[in-house]
Amino acid sequence: MRVKKGDKVYILTGKDRSKSGTVSKVLAEKGKVIVDGVNIVKKTVKGSQKNPQGGIIEKSAPINVSNVQVICPGCNKSVKTGMKVLKNGKKERVCRKCGKEIKE
C-alpha cells in the first residue's frame, strides 16, 4: 500500500470530501484506512466495566484507500506517490510533483 500509518492524507470523495487528517490505522487486507476525525459514525455500545453507562459513542470508520491521497510535506499538496529504487536495493516513496521523499 502507498499509504502508511502516520501519513497526513486528503479525502477525495464521500461526506468528508476536502478534509484532511492523519492515518491512525491501515487495514491492508481490506484495502482500507482509518483517518482521525474523518468519517465519524455513531455506534451503540452495551454497558461494560470499561464503559459502565453504555450509550452512543462516535468513532472513525474505515475509508477505502482509493478515496484518500497523501499530502506531500515538501509541496504541501495532495499528490500521487511513486516508488524509487535506491542503489542499495531499498525502495522509498516519492512525490510525483516535486520529487521529494515522503517519510513516515
NORJO-V5520 format. One record per run of one state. SS is the DSSP state (~ for helix, > for strand, _ for the rest). FROM is the first residue (numbers start at 1). LEN is the number of residues. If there is no record, write none. Layout:
((SS;FROM;LEN) (SS;FROM;LEN))
This chain:
((_;1;7) (>;8;4) (_;12;8) (>;20;8) (_;28;4) (>;32;4) (_;36;4) (>;40;6) (_;46;9) (>;55;6) (_;61;2) (>;63;2) (~;65;3) (>;68;4) (_;72;6) (>;78;2) (_;80;1) (>;81;5) (_;86;5) (>;91;5) (_;96;5) (>;101;1) (_;102;3))
